[in-house]
Each structure stands twice: as C-alpha cells, then as structure tokens.
Amino acid sequence: MNASRIALVTGANQGLGRALVEGLAARMNPDDLVLLTGRSHQRVTDAAREVGRLPGTRTRVQGRVLDVTDTDAIARLAEDLRSRHGGVDVVISNAVARVLPEESQAERADEFIDVSNTATHAVLRSFGPVLRPGGRLLVVASSLGTLGHLDPRLHHWFDGADLDQVEYAVESWRSAVRHGTAQEAGWPIWLNVPSKVAQIAAVRAVAGERRAHDLATGTLIAAVCPGMVDTATSRPWFTDYSQAQSPAQAATAVLDLVFAEQVDPALYGELVRFGKALDWHDGTPLVEQDGMLTP
C-alpha cells in the first residue's frame, strides 16, 4: 500500500463498524488517516474523538457525515478523496438498517434495500475507480448471501450477472415487495437473505471485470462474512447466541484481509469467511418459525 494511506468505513458509529475503525487505527501508521462515517454529525464526531483517545490508536481518525442512501453523497466523497489524496486505500462498506422481528418486513423494505443494496452498488461504482493499487474494497455481508439460500427460481437474477443486472434484480424484488407479489415469485419474507445475495452478486460482478488488473497490482475486492456477531441488530433474530463474537473479535478476520501482505487469488471477488472463500452456489433456503430463523 502507499506510504500514507486513507481508509474509510461506512456504518461506523457502533458495533462492528466501530470495531473496524478501532482496529484500523491501531494497525495503520501515524501519517495515515481513518475516516469514520455515519449519518449523525454528533455521533460521528463523538465516535471519532473517542477512538482517537484509545490507548492503542496509532493514526489519525476523523469523522465524516455520510448518508449511504444518498448515492450522490457517496460519489462526492469518492471524488473528494481522489482530488485531495489521489484516491483511497481501504474501503469497508458496513452500513445496515436494523429491522426487528415484530416489524413488517414489507414496510421496512425500501429503507433496508437502500442502505444494504443501493448503497453497496454506489460504493462499488464510486470507490472502485479511486481505489489505489494495493488497496482493499470489502463489503461486509453474510454466509446467508450464498445463492443456494434463495429459491432456485430466483437464481437466474444473480448468477453471472453484471452490476447493472444485479441492480435491476434488486429493483424488481423491491417492486414485488411493494405490490405484494414477492412470496408468489419465490422471494423470502425475510429481507436479509435476498439483500445479502445481491450484495455478494454485486461484488462478484465488479470483481469479475477487474480481476486481472487487480491481482497484478495486489488489490483486493471481496465480500466478507465476519461470522455471528452479538449486536443489537442481529440478536433479536436468533435463539442461540452461544457462538456469537463480540464486535472486536469479529473485526479481526476482516482486518486480516485488509493487512494481508499478498492477495490470495482464491479469495478475490468471493465471499470470504475466516480467511476462506465460501461456495457461491452453496446453501439451502431458510424458513421463519415463530419469528426466528431455521434452516
């Protein structure tokens, strides 16, 4: 990576995002810069100040207001980093909208899709071109995002799709949810599964176009599954949390990808969990039972 590096984390006020910022700030150099982003100016400012005061912090941490549902704002920030710094070295797309089991999935669909998918597309489109050689662009996703977790009738939407096609598939899904025809077409009620599948499909699409050049320059684009993390967003959905990690523990495997000296071609463009690529076609559809998730 460059002598003076720029790192950016979205959805970084709390939970895993905050832990990723702390880990970057502890492992990067004094001349580097970590940007902690979120929608609230006060929360972003407070979080950046708190991380900057931690004993293990070695580099500068600055807060930046960024509403990831504003695709123009994402594009402006990418251009600003290009003009000021010549690009960016680390981008971790981590934003997620919290939905509780008692809430209507359909009523929350627009916000959830905007935060998880429209934003992911914008990050890939805007930050991919300004990612410096040797950089890392990682989208935090989930092992539930492998294609097999969707009804086979839906696989054609995402398998082998380019980014425009993934975006079209997401908007078709959104429209089906709005019109009450999603279940009839095979889409699950739980928004998280198609959302994560689409995130990983988007990463695969962009990586497929850049693979040769990126591998030649030691650059990595990938989706990453941090494993089960004990956060306010995920806890309401699962009955067994005995194997859950703290945000700091979960951040470790993600940061190991960031700071790896070499890029493993087997991980490029894939969904990576604890250092290994997961099979894109793996998985079985999940069902809801009493408000919880079961295979």
C-alpha positions as CSV (number, residue, x, y, z in Angstrom):
1,M,0.0,0.0,0.0
2,N,1.0,3.7,-0.3
3,A,3.2,5.3,2.4
4,S,0.4,7.5,3.5
5,R,-2.9,5.5,3.4
6,I,-6.5,6.5,3.5
7,A,-9.2,4.2,5.0
8,L,-12.9,4.6,5.1
9,V,-15.6,2.6,7.0
10,T,-19.3,3.2,6.5
11,G,-21.8,2.4,9.2
12,A,-19.0,3.0,11.8
13,N,-20.7,4.7,14.8
14,Q,-21.2,1.5,16.7
15,G,-20.9,-2.3,16.7
16,L,-18.8,-4.0,14.1
17,G,-18.2,-0.7,12.1
18,R,-16.8,1.0,15.2
19,A,-14.6,-2.1,16.0
20,L,-13.2,-2.0,12.4
21,V,-12.3,1.7,12.8
22,E,-10.6,0.9,16.1
23,G,-8.7,-1.9,14.5
24,L,-7.6,0.1,11.5
25,A,-6.5,3.0,13.8
26,A,-4.4,0.6,15.9
27,R,-2.7,-1.1,12.9
28,M,-2.1,1.8,10.5
29,N,0.7,4.3,10.6
30,P,0.8,7.8,12.2
31,D,0.7,9.5,8.8
32,D,-2.4,7.5,7.7
33,L,-6.0,8.6,8.0
34,V,-9.1,6.6,9.0
35,L,-12.5,8.1,8.2
36,L,-15.3,7.1,10.4
37,T,-18.6,7.7,8.7
38,G,-22.3,7.8,9.7
39,R,-25.5,9.9,9.2
40,S,-25.4,11.8,12.5
41,H,-22.8,14.6,12.8
42,Q,-22.8,14.4,16.6
43,R,-22.4,10.6,16.7
44,V,-19.7,10.6,14.1
45,T,-17.8,13.4,15.8
46,D,-18.1,11.8,19.3
47,A,-17.1,8.3,18.0
48,A,-14.0,9.7,16.1
49,R,-12.9,11.6,19.2
50,E,-13.3,8.5,21.4
51,V,-11.4,6.2,19.0
52,G,-8.7,8.9,18.7
53,R,-8.2,8.8,22.5
54,L,-7.9,5.0,22.8
55,P,-4.5,3.8,24.1
56,G,-3.9,1.6,21.1
57,T,-4.7,4.2,18.4
58,R,-1.7,5.0,16.2
59,T,-3.1,7.1,13.4
60,R,-5.5,10.0,12.8
61,V,-9.2,9.3,13.0
62,Q,-11.7,11.8,11.5
63,G,-15.5,11.7,11.4
64,R,-17.3,12.3,8.1
65,V,-21.1,12.6,7.8
66,L,-22.3,10.2,5.1
67,D,-25.8,9.1,4.5
68,V,-25.3,5.9,2.4
69,T,-28.8,6.2,1.0
70,D,-27.6,9.3,-0.8
71,T,-25.8,7.9,-3.8
72,D,-24.7,11.4,-4.9
73,A,-23.1,11.9,-1.5
74,I,-21.1,8.7,-1.9
75,A,-19.9,9.8,-5.3
76,R,-18.9,13.3,-3.9
77,L,-16.9,11.7,-1.1
78,A,-15.1,9.4,-3.5
79,E,-14.2,12.4,-5.8
80,D,-13.1,14.4,-2.8
81,L,-10.7,11.7,-1.7
82,R,-9.4,11.4,-5.2
83,S,-8.8,15.1,-5.5
84,R,-7.3,15.6,-2.0
85,H,-5.4,12.3,-1.6
86,G,-5.1,10.8,-5.1
87,G,-7.6,8.0,-4.1
88,V,-8.3,5.7,-1.2
89,D,-6.5,2.6,0.1
90,V,-9.2,0.8,2.2
91,V,-12.9,0.9,1.9
92,I,-15.1,-1.2,4.1
93,S,-18.8,-1.0,3.3
94,N,-20.6,-2.0,6.5
95,A,-23.9,0.0,6.8
96,V,-27.0,-1.9,7.6
97,A,-30.6,-1.0,8.5
98,R,-31.9,-2.5,11.7
99,V,-35.2,-4.4,11.4
100,L,-36.8,-6.2,14.4
101,P,-38.8,-9.4,14.2
102,E,-42.0,-7.7,15.2
103,E,-41.8,-5.1,12.4
104,S,-43.3,-5.6,9.0
105,Q,-40.5,-6.6,6.6
106,A,-42.5,-5.2,3.7
107,E,-43.0,-1.8,5.3
108,R,-39.2,-1.6,6.0
109,A,-38.1,-2.9,2.6
110,D,-37.4,0.4,1.0
111,E,-35.1,1.6,3.8
112,F,-33.4,-1.8,4.1
113,I,-32.7,-2.1,0.4
114,D,-31.5,1.5,0.1
115,V,-29.0,1.0,3.0
116,S,-27.8,-2.5,2.2
117,N,-28.0,-2.7,-1.6
118,T,-28.4,0.7,-3.4
119,A,-25.6,1.9,-1.1
120,T,-23.4,-1.1,-1.9
121,H,-23.8,-0.5,-5.7
122,A,-22.9,3.1,-5.2
123,V,-19.8,2.3,-3.1
124,L,-18.6,-0.2,-5.7
125,R,-19.3,2.2,-8.6
126,S,-17.8,5.3,-6.9
127,F,-14.9,3.9,-4.9
128,G,-13.8,1.2,-7.3
129,P,-12.3,3.7,-9.7
130,V,-10.4,5.6,-7.0
131,L,-9.1,2.6,-5.2
132,R,-5.3,2.9,-5.3
133,P,-3.1,-0.1,-6.4
134,G,-2.7,-2.5,-3.5
135,G,-6.0,-1.3,-2.0
136,R,-8.8,-3.2,-0.4
137,L,-12.5,-2.8,-1.1
138,L,-14.6,-5.0,1.2
139,V,-18.3,-5.4,1.5
140,V,-19.5,-6.8,4.9
141,A,-22.1,-9.4,4.1
142,S,-23.1,-12.8,5.5
143,S,-22.9,-16.5,4.7
144,L,-26.7,-16.3,4.2
145,G,-25.8,-14.5,1.0
146,T,-24.7,-17.6,-0.9
147,L,-27.0,-18.3,-3.9
148,G,-28.4,-21.5,-2.5
149,H,-30.3,-19.7,0.2
150,L,-32.7,-18.4,-2.4
151,D,-35.4,-20.3,-4.1
152,P,-33.9,-21.8,-7.3
153,R,-36.5,-19.9,-9.3
154,L,-34.6,-16.7,-8.4
155,H,-31.0,-17.8,-9.2
156,H,-31.0,-16.5,-12.7
157,W,-31.4,-13.0,-11.4
158,F,-27.9,-13.1,-9.8
159,D,-25.8,-15.9,-11.2
160,G,-23.3,-14.5,-13.7
161,A,-25.0,-11.0,-13.6
162,D,-23.2,-7.8,-14.2
163,L,-23.7,-4.9,-11.8
164,D,-26.5,-3.3,-13.9
165,Q,-28.3,-6.6,-13.9
166,V,-27.9,-7.0,-10.2
167,E,-29.3,-3.6,-9.7
168,Y,-32.2,-4.4,-12.0
169,A,-32.9,-7.6,-10.0
170,V,-32.9,-5.7,-6.7
171,E,-35.4,-3.2,-8.0
172,S,-37.6,-6.0,-9.4
173,W,-37.5,-7.6,-5.9
174,R,-38.4,-4.2,-4.3
175,S,-41.3,-3.7,-6.7
176,A,-42.6,-7.2,-5.9
177,V,-42.5,-6.5,-2.2
178,R,-44.4,-3.2,-2.8
179,H,-47.1,-4.9,-4.8
180,G,-47.4,-7.9,-2.5
181,T,-46.3,-10.5,-5.1
182,A,-42.8,-11.3,-3.7
183,Q,-43.7,-14.6,-2.0
184,E,-45.6,-15.8,-5.0
185,A,-42.4,-15.3,-7.1
186,G,-40.3,-17.1,-4.5
187,W,-38.8,-14.2,-2.6
188,P,-38.5,-14.9,1.1
189,I,-40.3,-12.7,3.6
190,W,-37.0,-12.0,5.5
191,L,-35.3,-9.2,3.6
192,N,-31.8,-10.1,4.7
193,V,-31.4,-13.2,2.5
194,P,-32.0,-11.6,-0.9
195,S,-30.3,-8.5,0.2
196,K,-27.1,-10.4,1.1
197,V,-27.2,-12.5,-2.1
198,A,-27.5,-9.3,-4.1
199,Q,-24.6,-7.7,-2.2
200,I,-22.3,-10.6,-3.0
201,A,-23.5,-10.8,-6.6
202,A,-22.6,-7.1,-6.9
203,V,-19.1,-7.7,-5.6
204,R,-18.7,-10.7,-7.9
205,A,-19.8,-8.6,-10.9
206,V,-17.4,-5.7,-10.3
207,A,-14.5,-8.1,-9.4
208,G,-15.1,-10.1,-12.5
209,E,-14.4,-7.0,-14.6
210,R,-11.2,-6.0,-12.7
211,R,-9.7,-9.4,-11.7
212,A,-6.6,-9.5,-13.9
213,H,-5.6,-5.9,-13.3
214,D,-6.3,-6.0,-9.5
215,L,-4.4,-9.2,-9.0
216,A,-1.4,-7.8,-10.9
217,T,-1.4,-4.8,-8.5
218,G,-2.1,-6.6,-5.3
219,T,-5.6,-5.1,-5.0
220,L,-8.5,-7.0,-3.4
221,I,-12.2,-6.6,-3.9
222,A,-14.3,-9.1,-1.9
223,A,-17.3,-9.7,0.2
224,V,-16.6,-10.7,3.8
225,C,-18.6,-12.6,6.4
226,P,-17.5,-11.8,9.9
227,G,-19.5,-14.7,11.4
228,M,-22.2,-14.3,14.0
229,V,-21.7,-11.0,15.9
230,D,-23.5,-10.1,19.1
231,T,-25.1,-6.7,18.2
232,A,-28.4,-5.1,18.7
233,T,-29.2,-5.6,15.0
234,S,-28.6,-9.3,14.9
235,R,-29.5,-10.5,18.5
236,P,-33.4,-10.4,18.1
237,W,-33.3,-12.8,15.1
238,F,-31.6,-15.9,16.6
239,T,-32.3,-18.2,19.6
240,D,-28.8,-19.5,20.1
241,Y,-26.0,-17.0,20.7
242,S,-23.5,-19.3,22.4
243,Q,-21.1,-19.0,19.5
244,A,-21.5,-15.2,18.9
245,Q,-18.5,-13.0,18.8
246,S,-18.0,-9.5,20.2
247,P,-17.6,-6.8,17.5
248,A,-13.9,-6.6,18.3
249,Q,-13.5,-10.3,17.8
250,A,-15.4,-10.3,14.6
251,A,-13.4,-7.4,13.2
252,T,-10.2,-9.4,13.4
253,A,-10.8,-11.6,10.4
254,V,-11.9,-8.6,8.3
255,L,-8.8,-6.7,9.3
256,D,-6.6,-9.6,8.5
257,L,-7.8,-9.4,4.9
258,V,-7.0,-5.6,4.9
259,F,-3.5,-6.1,6.1
260,A,-2.5,-9.3,4.3
261,E,0.8,-8.8,2.6
262,Q,-0.4,-10.6,-0.6
263,V,-3.8,-11.2,-2.2
264,D,-4.8,-14.8,-2.5
265,P,-6.4,-15.2,-5.9
266,A,-8.8,-17.8,-4.5
267,L,-10.3,-15.0,-2.3
268,Y,-10.6,-12.3,-5.0
269,G,-14.2,-11.5,-5.8
270,E,-15.5,-14.1,-3.4
271,L,-17.4,-14.2,-0.1
272,V,-14.7,-14.8,2.5
273,R,-15.3,-16.2,5.9
274,F,-12.4,-16.6,8.4
275,G,-9.9,-16.5,5.6
276,K,-11.6,-19.0,3.2
277,A,-13.8,-18.5,0.2
278,L,-17.4,-19.8,0.5
279,D,-19.0,-21.6,-2.4
280,W,-21.3,-19.1,-4.2
281,H,-23.8,-21.8,-5.0
282,D,-23.9,-23.3,-1.5
283,G,-26.8,-23.1,1.0
284,T,-30.4,-24.0,1.4
285,P,-33.4,-21.7,1.7
286,L,-34.3,-20.6,5.2
287,V,-37.8,-20.5,6.7
288,E,-39.2,-18.4,9.5
289,Q,-40.7,-20.2,12.5
290,D,-42.2,-18.3,15.4
291,G,-40.4,-15.2,14.4
292,M,-37.0,-16.9,14.3
293,L,-34.9,-18.4,11.6
294,T,-34.3,-22.1,10.9
295,P,-32.7,-24.0,8.0
